[in-house]
């Protein structure tokens, strides 16, 4: 791992999470987190962005990875403490921390979470935010949403024409719920067959 990443808790945790999230077997990197002296007085405890990234990363722990289990315990307690005391001055960061503590990233429907991030960064005045990237994210989100609306309309017409709900009293008429479930699991346009 590059030296610049080794000295940055946020970047290291983000890289680890992205690798694990995409199915790469990253095991030796757990030792990397031991280097960050995680304690109430350590430098890592003052890096709220890094703590948040480590908290999210800890949900990708495999059985027997005590370092990530300890990181989850410490970061969740520390972030809750910071929120309760009002120590996080940046309102956007405070909102992200509260949102993450409510439910971690990997437990959410990705599409709904994308919308939350778009709205969050639209309100943000962060120097790291890129307005062009935000506009592209909005365009992509709207285009995929229009595709899903058209698909649901087509499926709804097919379902009505089929008439099973009218002829069989025990039949569940839950087309929209089932469609949303499949879209929640695989929203990308090239997975459009899952909705059928």
C-alpha positions as CSV (number, residue, x, y, z in Angstrom):
1,X,0.0,0.0,0.0
2,X,1.2,3.4,-0.9
3,X,2.8,5.5,1.9
4,X,0.3,8.3,1.6
5,X,-2.6,5.9,2.4
6,X,-0.8,4.4,5.3
7,X,-0.8,7.7,7.1
8,X,-4.4,8.5,6.4
9,X,-7.0,6.6,8.4
10,X,-9.9,7.8,6.2
11,X,-8.2,6.7,3.0
12,X,-7.0,3.4,4.4
13,X,-10.4,2.5,5.8
14,X,-12.2,3.6,2.6
15,X,-9.8,1.5,0.4
16,X,-10.2,-1.5,2.6
17,X,-14.0,-1.2,2.6
18,X,-14.2,-0.8,-1.2
19,X,-12.0,-3.8,-1.8
20,X,-14.0,-6.0,0.6
21,X,-17.3,-4.6,-0.8
22,X,-16.3,-5.7,-4.3
23,X,-15.3,-9.2,-3.2
24,X,-11.6,-8.9,-2.9
25,X,-10.1,-11.0,-0.1
26,X,-8.2,-8.4,1.9
27,X,-6.9,-10.0,5.1
28,X,-3.5,-8.7,5.8
29,X,-4.7,-5.1,5.7
30,X,-6.4,-5.6,9.1
31,X,-3.0,-5.2,10.6
32,X,-2.9,-1.7,9.1
33,X,-5.5,-0.5,11.5
34,X,-3.4,-1.6,14.5
35,X,-1.0,1.2,13.5
36,X,-3.5,3.8,14.2
37,X,-3.4,4.3,17.9
38,X,-7.1,4.1,18.5
39,X,-7.7,5.6,21.9
40,X,-9.6,8.5,23.3
41,X,-6.5,10.7,23.3
42,X,-4.9,9.3,20.1
43,X,-4.7,11.3,16.8
44,X,-7.2,8.9,15.2
45,X,-9.8,9.9,17.8
46,X,-9.7,13.5,16.5
47,X,-10.0,12.5,12.9
48,X,-13.8,12.3,12.7
49,X,-13.9,11.6,9.0
50,X,-11.4,8.7,9.5
51,X,-13.4,7.4,12.5
52,X,-16.5,7.4,10.4
53,X,-14.8,5.5,7.6
54,X,-13.3,3.0,10.0
55,X,-16.8,2.5,11.5
56,X,-18.3,1.8,8.1
57,X,-15.4,-0.5,7.3
58,X,-15.8,-2.5,10.5
59,X,-19.1,-3.9,9.2
60,X,-17.1,-5.8,6.6
61,X,-15.2,-7.8,9.3
62,X,-15.0,-11.5,8.8
63,X,-15.2,-14.0,11.6
64,X,-12.1,-13.9,13.8
65,X,-11.0,-10.4,12.9
66,X,-10.8,-9.0,16.4
67,X,-9.2,-5.7,15.2
68,X,-12.2,-4.7,13.2
69,X,-14.5,-5.8,16.0
70,X,-12.6,-3.6,18.4
71,X,-12.7,-0.8,15.9
72,X,-16.5,-1.1,15.6
73,X,-17.0,-1.0,19.4
74,X,-14.6,2.0,19.8
75,X,-15.7,4.0,16.8
76,X,-19.5,3.6,17.5
77,X,-19.1,4.7,21.1
78,X,-16.8,7.5,20.2
79,X,-19.0,8.9,17.4
80,X,-22.1,8.6,19.6
81,X,-20.2,10.5,22.3
82,X,-19.2,13.2,19.9
83,X,-22.7,13.6,18.6
84,X,-24.1,13.8,22.2
85,X,-21.6,16.4,23.3
86,X,-22.1,18.5,20.1
87,X,-18.4,18.3,19.3
88,X,-18.9,17.9,15.6
89,X,-19.1,21.5,14.4
90,X,-19.6,20.9,10.6
91,X,-23.4,20.3,10.2
92,X,-22.9,18.2,7.1
93,X,-20.4,15.9,8.8
94,X,-22.7,15.7,11.9
95,X,-25.5,14.7,9.6
96,X,-23.4,12.0,7.9
97,X,-22.3,10.6,11.3
98,X,-25.9,10.5,12.6
99,X,-27.1,8.8,9.3
100,X,-24.3,6.2,9.4
101,X,-24.9,5.4,13.1
102,X,-28.6,4.9,12.4
103,X,-27.9,2.2,9.9
104,X,-24.5,1.3,8.2
105,X,-24.0,1.7,4.5
106,X,-23.9,-2.0,3.6
107,X,-27.3,-2.6,5.3
108,X,-29.1,0.0,3.2
109,X,-30.7,-0.3,-0.3
110,X,-28.0,1.2,-2.4
111,X,-30.4,3.2,-4.7
112,X,-32.2,4.9,-1.8
113,X,-28.8,5.7,-0.2
114,X,-27.6,7.2,-3.5
115,X,-30.6,9.6,-3.3
116,X,-29.7,10.5,0.3
117,X,-26.1,11.3,-0.7
118,X,-27.2,13.4,-3.7
119,X,-29.5,15.5,-1.4
120,X,-26.9,15.7,1.3
121,X,-24.1,16.9,-1.0
122,X,-26.5,19.3,-2.7
123,X,-26.9,21.1,0.7
124,X,-23.2,20.8,1.5
125,X,-20.8,23.7,1.0
126,X,-17.7,21.4,1.4
127,X,-14.6,22.4,-0.5
128,X,-14.2,18.8,-1.6
129,X,-17.6,18.6,-3.4
130,X,-17.6,18.8,-7.1
131,X,-20.7,20.5,-8.6
132,X,-20.1,18.8,-12.0
133,X,-19.9,15.4,-10.5
134,X,-23.1,16.1,-8.5
135,X,-24.9,17.1,-11.7
136,X,-23.8,13.9,-13.4
137,X,-25.0,11.9,-10.4
138,X,-28.4,13.6,-10.5
139,X,-28.7,12.9,-14.3
140,X,-27.8,9.3,-13.8
141,X,-30.2,8.9,-10.9
142,X,-33.0,10.5,-12.9
143,X,-32.3,8.4,-16.0
144,X,-32.3,5.1,-14.1
145,X,-35.4,6.2,-12.2
146,X,-37.3,6.9,-15.5
147,X,-36.2,3.5,-16.7
148,X,-37.7,1.9,-13.6
149,X,-40.9,3.8,-13.9
150,X,-41.4,2.7,-17.5
151,X,-40.6,-0.9,-16.5
152,X,-43.0,-0.8,-13.6
153,X,-45.7,0.7,-15.9
154,X,-45.2,-2.2,-18.4
155,X,-45.2,-4.8,-15.6
156,X,-48.3,-3.3,-14.1
157,X,-50.2,-3.5,-17.4
158,X,-49.1,-7.1,-17.8
159,X,-50.2,-8.0,-14.3
160,X,-53.6,-6.4,-14.7
161,X,-54.1,-8.2,-18.0
162,X,-53.1,-11.5,-16.4
163,X,-56.0,-11.1,-13.9
164,X,-54.8,-13.6,-11.3
165,X,-55.6,-11.3,-8.3
166,X,-59.2,-11.0,-9.5
167,X,-59.8,-14.7,-10.1
168,X,-57.9,-16.2,-7.1
169,X,-58.9,-14.8,-3.7
170,X,-55.8,-16.2,-1.9
171,X,-53.4,-14.6,-4.4
172,X,-51.3,-11.7,-3.1
173,X,-51.4,-8.6,-5.2
174,X,-48.0,-7.2,-4.4
175,X,-46.4,-6.4,-7.7
176,X,-45.0,-3.0,-6.6
177,X,-43.4,-4.4,-3.4
178,X,-41.8,-7.2,-5.3
179,X,-40.6,-4.9,-8.0
180,X,-39.1,-2.6,-5.4
181,X,-37.4,-5.5,-3.8
182,X,-35.7,-6.6,-7.0
183,X,-34.7,-3.0,-7.8
184,X,-33.2,-2.7,-4.3
185,X,-31.1,-5.7,-4.9
186,X,-30.0,-5.0,-8.5
187,X,-30.9,-1.5,-9.7
188,X,-28.3,-1.2,-12.5
189,X,-29.9,-0.9,-16.0
190,X,-28.2,-4.1,-17.3
191,X,-30.0,-6.1,-14.6
192,X,-33.5,-5.2,-15.9
193,X,-34.4,-8.9,-16.3
194,X,-34.5,-9.4,-12.5
195,X,-37.7,-7.3,-12.3
196,X,-39.6,-9.7,-14.5
